[in-house]
């Protein structure tokens, strides 16, 4: 096939005299770089293919803004410079014939893994510079050797119905950006579809320590992207690695299908940058990350500058999106390099890309609880306390934050009497932490069995909706703490109400508190609302809003810079409950069982691991971050835990999102800190909660019990639902079918297990 560059260029030159459109008819036409002039346009008929010549010599160097610098680089197949009103229309195709260029680039990359884009000349499909009132409609862009559509210092741009594709297999098309907006303004992109080997829509504009002072560079502003479809590619909208600024950018009503990131902001540590007023709205589909912000350090050079200002991204809103994702927010904090201000997530519906296939669980290695961090064995039971301290320190430093120190407690009985038809005694105690009673408080409800005269064992736990939900007794106080609204349990306006009284005392809810049975077995029942300790704003989508509310309540007692997450704060509250029981003449404090379900099961795990005064620990359906092994990467995972409940953990835990294999610990080690005391784990058959991972964690922790002379987990296979052969006298596991919550049968297993000890 002959190259038609000269013929087509002649037509362009003729059309430029009085103004006109160059029409590419049906068929395939091979061409080198074409240079359109003012008053000329391009039209591609249906079935027309304008295909790039494979000869690099057919694309002479012109001035191109590439790698953030204006410099000589290969011309595009279609070029227009200073062509106001330029249009490209039609249903035909521009084909970059990119395979030879891709192969050349990857060959060079194999020779030099650090090679830059500049080392292998490759032509773009379209390059439009310094032009206004640009329209590109309906065409197809295929197999570009380099960027597909590059607009530099253009404004008033309309791009509609354009289809852009570059492959990722069998050969990935390198640097095949879909649309590059380079210091452009007033751009409307609508109804386009694209899938490429690189960024789908990238904002560029310059890079370098003084890039904001260089007139060759510029900010992108007033960009509207709507009703587009994005397929494979690193990011749908990428604030690129050479972008000094972008503002007033909207991406709305778009779909993603396997796109890695919806919005990716690359902060260069060698470039001053400001990105502001972004809206990501009504995006649907499937992506790995919704918002991804991390430093971009490839080929950076400070060029000796030492006073580079901190870059900023502010007023970024993600709203009304319905996306299945691995992370909603994948953000690395580097305050010395950049600041994030005004990040808002609202009215989104995210579902998680969790693994629920055992065949996809990759091999993993668990650290040995009986080996010190320096690799030396614990050796003897006498040294276990040293190792236990080391493990607890690791979890405080890397996952849950620090366990705050003990505090003096001040107790005031604010009400007492009989209850449950006169068969039980009721006592309500207000716990404060300052002698004058000021500051945060925890209101405890203690129910004693009336038929037992000697000291009794106790069951202690936190509840979700208030002590008044446990029994119908109208004397039980309604809490005044902040709670998430829940109509079923009478929480409205973020406060518990009378409507919730007794709502957990029946048998028609997933969670029940069979207080009458617990008391009949001779146990006292002790509970407090977890909201008294710290709020749990898990429906808030803004991480800053979550954190600012969560770190109220009991956090007022501690240093504002403490690393404590709310799970640890709630556990601290349980430990103070144990302090209270030690002062109670009706309670045998040596026989106290701590329990909880879901996030409060995690809380009970922490309390039991850190405080050896809890004689028995029973954990119900804790989910990820509780009993299940994290390294299994099955069901709930670190990324989802950080995104949804970032305030539960310390900041360092985020480094393991997507990198669970790097965890220097796993949950079996936390379980081992309960040894040699009795521990029961209860699961249920929801893959998100990975009850098999719970069993495996218990198996991995069991050697610590036997090392300390106690009986370990029974040597059985993973038991089926309701099978109890894995419940031993000291260590036990059981699972069931049904809903999430601590049910009547869960309580039966817990009380039977406790009876075996007490």
C-alpha positions in Angstrom: 0.0 0.0 0.0 1.5 3.3 -1.0 1.8 6.3 1.3 -0.6 9.1 0.4 0.8 11.9 2.5 1.7 14.2 -0.4 -1.7 13.9 -2.1 -3.7 14.4 1.1 -1.5 17.4 2.2 -2.0 18.9 -1.3 -5.8 18.7 -0.8 -5.4 20.4 2.6 -3.3 23.2 1.1 -5.9 23.8 -1.6 -8.7 23.8 0.9 -7.0 26.4 3.0 -7.1 29.1 0.3 -10.7 29.8 0.6 -11.6 27.4 3.4 -12.9 23.9 3.0 -13.2 20.3 4.2 -10.9 17.4 3.3 -12.9 14.3 2.9 -11.4 10.8 3.4 -13.5 8.4 1.4 -14.2 4.7 2.2 -11.1 2.6 2.1 -7.8 2.5 3.8 -5.3 5.3 3.2 -1.8 5.3 4.4 -0.3 8.6 5.4 2.4 10.3 7.4 2.0 13.6 9.3 -0.7 15.9 7.9 -0.8 19.6 8.7 -4.1 21.3 8.7 -4.3 25.1 8.3 -6.8 27.8 9.3 -10.2 27.4 7.6 -9.6 23.7 6.9 -11.5 20.7 8.3 -11.3 16.9 8.2 -14.2 14.6 7.5 -13.9 10.8 7.6 -16.6 8.9 5.7 -18.2 5.7 7.0 -15.7 2.9 6.2 -12.8 5.3 5.8 -9.5 4.5 7.5 -6.7 7.0 7.6 -3.8 4.9 8.8 -0.4 6.0 10.0 2.6 5.1 8.0 4.9 2.6 9.7 7.9 4.7 8.8 9.0 7.1 11.6 10.6 9.3 9.0 7.1 10.2 7.8 6.5 12.0 11.1 9.0 14.9 11.3 9.8 16.6 14.6 7.7 19.6 15.5 7.3 21.5 18.7 5.3 19.4 21.2 4.5 19.9 24.8 5.7 16.5 26.1 6.9 15.4 29.5 5.9 18.8 30.7 8.3 20.6 28.4 7.9 22.2 25.0 10.4 20.4 22.8 11.0 18.7 19.4 9.0 15.5 19.1 7.3 13.5 16.3 4.4 15.2 14.7 1.0 13.6 14.9 -0.9 11.9 12.1 -3.3 14.8 12.2 -1.9 18.2 13.2 -3.5 21.6 13.6 -1.8 24.7 15.1 -3.5 28.0 15.4 -6.5 26.7 13.6 -9.5 28.3 15.3 -12.8 26.5 14.4 -11.0 23.3 13.3 -13.3 20.3 13.1 -12.9 16.6 12.7 -16.1 14.8 12.0 -17.5 11.6 10.5 -17.9 7.9 11.2 -14.5 6.8 9.9 -11.3 5.8 11.7 -7.9 7.2 12.4 -5.6 4.2 12.9 -2.2 4.7 14.4 -0.7 1.4 13.1 1.0 1.3 16.5 2.3 -2.3 16.8 5.8 -1.6 15.4 6.2 1.4 17.8 4.9 -0.6 20.8 7.3 -3.4 20.1 10.2 -0.9 19.8 9.3 0.7 23.1 9.1 -2.6 25.0 12.4 -3.8 23.5 14.0 -0.6 24.7 12.3 -1.0 28.1 13.8 -4.5 28.4 17.2 -3.1 27.6 16.8 -0.2 30.1 14.0 -0.6 32.6 14.4 3.1 33.4 14.0 4.4 29.9 11.7 7.4 29.4 9.0 8.1 26.8 11.4 10.2 24.9 13.8 7.4 24.0 11.5 5.9 21.4 10.0 8.3 18.9 6.2 7.5 18.4 3.6 9.6 16.7 0.3 10.7 18.2 -2.9 10.3 16.3 -4.2 13.9 16.7 -2.2 17.0 17.9 -4.1 20.3 18.1 -2.3 23.4 19.5 -3.2 26.9 20.4 -6.6 26.7 18.9 -10.2 27.7 19.9 -13.7 26.5 19.0 -12.5 22.9 18.2 -15.1 20.2 17.4 -14.3 16.5 17.2 -17.3 14.3 16.6 -18.2 10.7 15.8 -14.8 9.3 14.7 -12.9 6.2 15.9 -9.3 6.4 17.1 -7.5 3.0 17.0 -4.1 1.6 17.8 -2.3 4.9 18.4 1.5 4.5 18.6 1.5 7.1 21.4 -1.2 9.5 22.7 -4.5 9.4 20.8 -5.8 13.0 21.1 -3.6 15.7 22.4 -4.9 19.3 22.8 -2.4 21.9 24.0 -3.5 25.4 25.0 -6.8 25.0 23.4 -10.1 26.4 24.5 -13.8 26.1 23.6 -13.4 22.4 22.8 -16.3 20.1 22.0 -15.6 16.3 21.8 -18.6 14.1 21.2 -19.3 10.4 20.3 -15.6 9.6 19.8 -14.5 6.0 20.3 -10.9 5.4 21.4 -9.3 2.0 21.7 -5.7 0.7 22.3 -5.1 -2.9 23.4 -3.6 -4.2 26.6 -3.0 -7.7 25.2 -1.3 -9.5 23.6 0.8 -6.4 23.5 0.0 -3.4 25.8 0.0 -0.1 23.9 2.4 2.0 26.0 1.5 5.7 26.6 -1.7 5.4 24.6 -3.6 8.1 26.5 -7.1 8.5 25.3 -7.6 12.3 25.5 -4.8 14.6 26.9 -5.9 18.1 27.9 -2.8 20.1 28.2 -3.3 23.6 29.7 -6.8 23.7 28.1 -9.9 25.6 29.1 -13.7 25.3 28.5 -13.7 21.7 27.3 -16.9 19.6 26.9 -16.4 15.8 26.4 -19.6 13.9 26.0 -20.8 10.5 24.8 -17.4 9.1 24.2 -16.1 5.6 24.9 -12.5 4.6 25.5 -10.3 1.8 26.6 -6.5 2.1 26.3 -3.2 1.0 27.6 -2.7 4.2 29.6 -4.7 7.1 31.1 -8.1 7.5 29.5 -8.5 11.3 30.0 -5.4 13.0 31.4 -5.0 16.6 32.5 -1.5 17.9 31.7 0.1 21.3 31.8 3.8 21.2 32.8 6.2 20.0 35.4 9.3 21.0 37.2 10.3 23.0 40.2 9.5 26.4 38.5 6.8 25.0 36.2 4.2 27.5 37.4 6.3 30.4 36.3 6.9 29.1 32.8 4.6 30.6 30.1 4.7 27.4 28.1 2.7 25.7 30.9 -0.8 26.3 32.2 -3.8 25.3 34.2 -6.7 23.3 32.9 -10.0 24.9 33.8 -13.8 24.3 33.3 -13.7 20.8 32.0 -17.0 18.9 31.7 -17.0 15.1 31.0 -20.3 13.4 30.9 -22.1 10.3 29.6 -18.9 8.6 28.7 -18.0 4.9 29.0 -14.5 3.9 30.3 -13.0 0.4 29.9 -9.6 -0.9 30.7 -7.0 1.8 31.6 -5.2 3.0 34.7 -7.6 5.9 35.3 -10.8 7.4 33.8 -9.8 10.9 34.8 -6.1 11.4 35.7 -4.6 14.6 36.9 -1.3 13.6 35.3 2.3 13.5 36.2 2.9 16.8 34.5 0.1 19.0 35.6 0.6 22.2 37.5 -3.0 22.7 38.1 -6.6 21.9 37.3 -9.8 23.5 38.5 -13.6 23.3 38.0 -13.6 19.8 36.6 -16.8 17.7 36.5 -17.1 14.0 35.6 -20.7 12.9 35.7 -23.1 10.2 34.5 -20.2 8.0 33.3 -19.8 4.3 33.5 -16.6 2.3 34.3 -16.0 -1.3 33.5 -12.7 -2.6 34.9 -11.1 0.8 35.0 -8.4 0.9 37.7 -9.2 4.3 39.1 -12.0 6.8 38.5 -10.1 9.9 39.7 -6.3 9.7 40.0 -4.4 12.7 41.3 -0.6 12.3 40.8 1.3 14.7 43.0 4.9 15.2 41.8 7.4 16.0 44.6 9.3 18.3 42.2 6.4 20.4 41.0 4.2 23.0 42.6 0.6 22.0 42.0 -2.9 23.2 42.8 -6.0 21.2 41.9 -9.4 22.4 43.1 -13.2 22.0 42.7 -13.6 18.5 41.3 -17.0 16.8 41.0 -17.3 13.1 40.4 -21.0 12.4 40.2 -23.4 9.5 39.3 -20.6 7.2 38.1 -21.7 3.6 37.8 -20.0 0.3 37.2 -16.9 -1.5 38.4 -13.4 0.0 39.2 -10.6 -0.9 41.5 -10.4 2.6 43.1 -12.7 5.6 43.1 -10.3 8.2 44.3 -6.5 7.5 44.2 -4.0 10.1 45.5 -0.3 9.3 45.9 3.0 10.9 45.0 4.3 10.3 41.5 8.1 10.1 41.6 9.0 8.8 38.2 11.8 10.8 36.6 11.5 13.7 39.0 14.2 16.3 39.5 14.2 19.1 42.0 17.0 20.8 40.0 18.5 22.1 43.2 15.4 23.8 44.5 14.9 23.5 48.2 11.9 25.8 48.9 9.3 24.0 46.8 5.8 24.9 48.2 3.4 22.3 49.4 1.0 21.3 46.7 -2.8 21.4 47.3 -5.9 19.5 46.3 -9.1 21.0 47.6 -12.8 20.8 47.3 -13.1 17.3 45.8 -16.6 15.8 45.9 -17.6 12.3 45.1 -21.3 11.9 45.2 -24.2 9.7 44.1 -21.9 7.1 42.6 -22.9 3.4 42.5 -19.7 1.5 41.9 -18.3 -1.9 42.9 -14.7 -1.2 44.0 -11.8 -2.4 45.9 -11.1 1.0 47.5 -13.3 4.1 47.6 -10.4 6.2 48.9 -6.8 5.0 48.3 -4.9 8.0 49.6 -1.3 8.2 50.8 -0.7 11.0 53.2 2.5 13.0 52.6 1.9 16.4 54.4 5.4 17.5 53.6 4.5 17.3 49.9 0.8 18.0 49.5 -2.3 18.9 51.4 -5.9 17.6 50.9 -8.6 20.0 51.9 -12.3 19.7 51.6 -12.7 16.0 50.6 -16.4 15.1 50.5 -18.1 11.7 49.8 -21.8 11.7 50.0 -24.8 9.7 48.8 -22.6 7.0 47.3 -23.4 3.3 47.1 -20.2 1.3 47.0 -20.0 -2.5 46.9 -16.6 -4.2 47.5 -14.5 -6.3 45.2 -13.9 -9.0 47.8 -12.7 -12.5 47.1 -15.2 -15.2 47.9 -13.5 -18.0 46.1 -11.3 -20.4 48.1 -9.4 -21.3 44.9 -8.2 -17.6 44.6 -6.7 -17.6 48.1 -3.0 -17.2 47.4 -0.4 -19.1 49.5 0.5 -17.1 52.6 2.9 -17.6 55.6 1.9 -16.8 59.1 4.3 -15.5 61.7 4.9 -17.8 64.6 3.5 -16.4 67.9 6.2 -18.4 69.8 9.1 -16.7 68.0 10.3 -13.3 69.0 10.6 -10.5 66.4 14.4 -11.0 66.4 13.9 -14.6 65.3 14.7 -16.3 68.6 12.3 -18.8 70.1 10.3 -18.1 73.2 11.7 -21.3 74.6 9.9 -21.6 77.9 6.5 -20.6 79.3 8.2 -18.2 81.7 9.2 -16.0 78.7 5.7 -16.0 77.1 4.8 -12.7 78.9 7.7 -11.0 77.1 6.5 -12.2 73.7 2.9 -11.4 74.6 4.0 -7.8 75.4 5.9 -7.6 72.1 2.8 -8.8 70.2 0.5 -6.4 71.9 2.9 -3.6 71.1 2.9 -4.6 67.5 -0.9 -4.5 67.2 -0.9 -1.1 69.0 1.7 0.4 66.6 0.5 -1.1 63.3 -3.3 -1.7 63.6 -5.5 -0.5 66.5 -3.5 2.3 68.0 -2.3 2.6 71.5 -4.3 1.2 74.5 -4.7 4.3 76.7 -3.4 4.0 80.3 -5.7 3.0 83.1 -7.6 5.9 84.7 -9.2 6.4 88.1 -12.9 5.7 88.0 -15.6 7.4 90.1 -18.8 5.4 90.5 -22.2 6.7 91.5 -25.3 4.5 91.8 -28.0 6.6 90.1 -30.8 4.1 90.4 -31.5 0.5 91.8 -34.4 -1.8 92.4 -35.9 -5.1 91.4 -36.8 -6.1 87.9 -38.0 -9.0 85.7 -41.0 -9.7 87.9 -39.0 -9.5 91.1 -36.6 -12.3 90.1 -33.6 -10.0 89.6 -31.9 -6.9 91.1 -31.2 -3.9 88.9 -28.5 -1.3 89.5 -27.5 1.6 87.3 -24.1 3.1 87.8 -22.6 6.2 86.3 -18.9 6.0 85.8 -16.9 9.2 85.5 -13.2 9.8 85.4 -12.8 13.1 87.3 -13.6 13.5 90.9 -16.0 16.3 90.3 -17.9 14.1 87.8 -17.3 16.4 84.8 -16.3 15.1 81.4 -17.3 11.9 79.7 -19.3 9.2 81.5 -20.4 5.7 80.9 -23.7 4.5 82.3 -23.7 0.8 83.2 -26.7 -1.4 83.7 -26.0 -4.4 86.1 -28.6 -7.1 86.6 -28.0 -9.6 89.4 -29.8 -13.0 89.7 -32.1 -12.6 92.7 -31.9 -16.3 93.7 -28.2 -16.4 94.3 -26.9 -15.0 97.6 -23.1 -15.5 97.2 -20.8 -13.6 94.8 -21.8 -14.5 91.2 -19.9 -14.7 87.9 -20.7 -12.0 85.3 -21.2 -11.6 81.6 -20.0 -8.1 80.4 -20.5 -6.6 77.0 -21.2 -3.3 75.2 -24.5 -2.8 73.4 -25.3 -0.8 70.3 -28.6 1.1 71.0 -28.8 1.7 74.7 -29.2 -0.2 78.0 -33.0 0.3 77.7 -33.1 -2.0 74.6 -32.0 -5.0 76.7 -35.1 -5.3 78.9 -38.6 -3.7 78.9 -38.1 -2.3 82.4 -39.1 1.4 82.2 -36.7 2.3 85.0 -33.7 1.6 82.8 -32.3 4.9 81.5 -32.3 5.9 77.9 -28.7 7.0 77.0 -28.0 10.6 75.9 -25.0 9.7 73.7 -24.7 10.2 69.9 -25.9 7.1 68.0 -26.5 6.4 64.3 -30.2 6.7 63.4 -32.0 3.3 63.3 -35.8 3.2 63.2 -36.0 -0.4 64.2 -34.3 0.3 67.5 -35.8 3.7 68.2 -32.9 5.9 67.4 -33.9 9.1 65.8 -32.1 12.4 65.4 -28.9 10.6 66.5 -30.4 9.9 70.0 -32.0 6.8 71.5 -35.7 7.1 72.4 -38.4 5.3 74.3 -39.4 3.6 71.1 -36.4 1.3 71.4 -37.2 0.0 74.9 -37.0 -3.8 75.1 -36.3 -4.1 71.3 -33.5 -6.6 71.9 -35.3 -8.6 74.6 -37.5 -10.7 72.3 -36.7 -13.5 69.8 -37.6 -11.9 66.5 -34.3 -10.0 65.9 -31.0 -11.2 64.7 -29.4 -10.1 67.9 -31.1 -11.0 71.2 -30.2 -10.6 74.9 -31.8 -13.5 76.8 -31.2 -11.8 80.1 -33.7 -14.0 82.0 -31.8 -17.2 80.9 -28.4 -15.6 81.7 -29.6 -14.7 85.2 -31.3 -18.1 85.7 -27.9 -19.7 85.1 -26.5 -17.7 88.0 -24.7 -15.0 86.0 -24.9 -11.2 86.5 -25.5 -9.3 83.3 -23.4 -6.1 82.8 -23.7 -3.8 79.8 -23.2 -0.2 78.7 -23.9 1.5 75.4 -20.8 1.8 73.3 -21.9 5.3 72.2 -21.2 6.5 75.8 -17.5 5.7 75.1 -17.1 7.0 71.5 -19.6 7.6 68.6 -19.5 5.2 65.7 -20.5 7.3 62.6 -20.1 4.5 60.0 -22.6 5.9 57.6 -20.6 9.1 57.3 -18.8 8.9 54.0 -16.3 11.7 54.7 -13.3 10.4 56.6 -12.6 13.7 58.3 -16.2 13.9 59.5 -16.0 10.4 60.8 -12.8 11.0 62.6 -13.8 14.3 64.2 -17.0 12.9 65.6 -15.5 9.5 66.6 -12.8 11.2 68.6 -15.2 12.8 71.0 -16.6 11.2 74.2 -13.9 9.3 76.0 -11.2 10.8 73.8 -11.5 14.0 75.8 -9.5 12.3 78.5 -6.5 11.6 76.2 -3.9 13.5 74.3 -5.4 14.8 71.0 -2.5 13.2 69.1 -3.0 9.7 70.6 -3.1 7.0 68.0 -6.0 5.2 69.6 -8.7 4.0 67.2 -12.3 3.6 68.4 -12.1 -0.2 68.6 -9.4 0.3 71.2 -11.3 3.0 72.9 -14.3 0.8 73.3 -12.1 -2.0 74.6 -10.6 0.5 77.1 -14.2 1.1 78.3 -14.7 -2.6 78.9 -11.5 -2.7 80.9 -12.8 0.1 83.1 -16.0 -1.9 83.4 -13.8 -4.6 84.9 -12.4 -2.1 87.3 -16.0 -1.4 88.4 -16.8 -5.1 88.9 -13.7 -5.6 91.1 -15.4 -3.0 93.4 -18.8 -4.8 93.4 -19.4 -7.0 96.5 -22.0 -9.0 94.6 -19.7 -10.0 91.7 -16.9 -12.5 91.7 -14.4 -10.6 89.6 -12.3 -13.7 89.0 -15.2 -15.2 87.0 -16.0 -12.6 84.4 -16.8 -13.4 80.7 -16.4 -10.7 78.1 -18.3 -11.0 74.9 -19.6 -9.0 71.9 -20.8 -9.4 68.4 -19.5 -7.9 65.1 -17.5 -4.7 65.8 -18.2 -5.2 69.5 -16.8 -8.7 69.1 -13.6 -7.1 67.9 -13.8 -4.9 70.9 -14.2 -7.9 73.2 -11.2 -9.5 71.5 -9.1 -6.5 72.2 -10.3 -6.2 75.8 -9.6 -9.9 76.4 -6.2 -9.8 74.8 -5.0 -6.7 76.7 -6.6 -7.4 80.1 -5.9 -10.7 81.6 -8.5 -10.2 84.3 -11.3 -11.3 81.9 -11.4 -15.0 82.8 -13.2 -16.1 79.6 -13.5 -14.5 76.2 -16.3 -15.4 73.8 -16.3 -13.7 70.4 -19.3 -13.7 68.0 -19.0 -13.0 64.3 -16.2 -10.5 64.5 -15.5 -10.1 60.8 -12.4 -8.6 59.3 -10.0 -7.0 61.7 -11.2 -9.4 64.4 -10.6 -13.1 64.4 -10.3 -14.0 60.6 -6.8 -14.2 59.1 -6.1 -11.0 57.0 -3.4 -12.7 54.9 -6.0 -15.1 53.4 -7.5 -12.1 51.6 -11.0 -13.7 51.7 -14.2 -11.7 52.3 -13.6 -8.4 54.2 -10.1 -7.0 53.6 -7.9 -4.3 54.9 -8.8 -1.8 52.1 -12.5 -2.1 52.8 -11.9 -1.8 56.6 -9.9 1.4 56.1 -12.3 2.9 53.7 -15.5 2.2 55.6 -14.2 2.5 59.1 -11.0 4.4 59.0 -11.5 5.8 62.5 -11.5 2.3 64.0 -7.7 2.0 63.4 -4.5 3.8 63.7 -3.2 5.6 60.6 -0.4 3.1 60.0 -2.8 0.3 59.3 -3.6 1.8 55.9 -0.2 0.9 54.6 -1.4 -2.8 54.5 -4.4 -2.1 52.3 -3.8 -4.2 49.2 -0.5 -5.4 50.8 -1.8 -7.9 53.4 1.2 -10.1 52.6 3.4 -7.5 54.2 1.6 -7.7 57.5 4.2 -8.5 60.2 1.4 -10.1 62.2 -1.9 -11.7 61.7 -5.0 -12.2 63.9 -3.9 -15.5 65.3 -1.2 -13.6 67.2 -3.8 -11.4 68.9 -5.8 -14.5 69.8 -2.7 -16.0 71.3 -2.5 -13.1 73.8 -5.6 -14.6 75.5 -3.8 -17.8 76.3 -4.0 -19.8 78.4 -7.5 -18.5 79.3 -10.6 -20.1 77.7 -11.6 -18.6 74.3 -14.7 -19.4 72.2 -15.1 -18.2 68.7 -18.5 -18.2 67.0 -18.9 -17.7 63.2 -21.7 -17.8 60.6 -21.8 -18.7 57.0 -21.5 -15.3 55.3 -18.4 -15.2 53.1 -17.8 -11.5 54.0 -17.1 -12.6 57.6 -14.8 -15.5 56.5 -15.6 -18.0 59.3 -13.2 -20.5 57.8 -10.5 -17.8 58.3 -11.6 -17.7 62.0 -11.2 -21.4 62.4 -7.7 -21.3 60.7 -6.7 -18.4 63.0 -7.7 -20.4 66.0 -5.8 -23.4 64.8 -2.7 -21.2 64.2 -3.0 -19.8 67.8 -3.7 -23.1 69.5 0.0 -24.1 69.9 0.4 -21.2 72.4 -2.2 -22.8 74.7 -0.5 -26.1 74.6 2.9 -24.5 75.0 1.5 -22.9 78.2 0.2 -26.3 79.4 -3.5 -25.8 78.5 -5.6 -27.9 76.2 -5.6 -26.5 72.7 -8.3 -26.6 69.9 -9.7 -30.1 69.3 -7.9 -31.8 66.4 -10.8 -31.9 64.0 -11.5 -30.7 60.5 -13.4 -27.5 59.9 -16.8 -28.4 61.4 -20.1 -28.0 59.6 -22.8 -25.6 60.8 -24.1 -26.3 64.3 -21.5 -29.1 64.8 -19.8 -28.7 68.2 -16.9 -31.1 68.0 -14.4 -28.2 67.8 -15.5 -26.8 71.1 -13.0 -28.0 73.7 -12.9 -27.2 77.4 -10.4 -24.3 76.9 -10.4 -23.4 73.2 -13.5 -23.7 71.0 -15.0 -22.9 67.6 -18.5 -23.2 66.3 -20.5 -21.8 63.4 -24.1 -21.6 62.2 -26.4 -20.6 59.4 -28.7 -17.6 59.6 -28.3 -13.8 60.1 -25.6 -11.6 61.5 -25.9 -11.1 65.2 -25.7 -12.9 68.5 -28.7 -15.2 68.5 -30.3 -17.4 71.2 -28.2 -20.5 70.1 -25.0 -18.4 70.2 -25.8 -17.5 73.8 -26.5 -21.2 74.6 -23.0 -22.1 73.3 -21.4 -19.2 75.2 -23.1 -20.0 78.5 -22.4 -23.8 78.2 -18.7 -22.9 77.5 -18.6 -20.6 80.5 -20.2 -23.2 82.7 -17.4 -25.5 81.9 -14.9 -23.0 83.4 -16.9 -21.4 86.2 
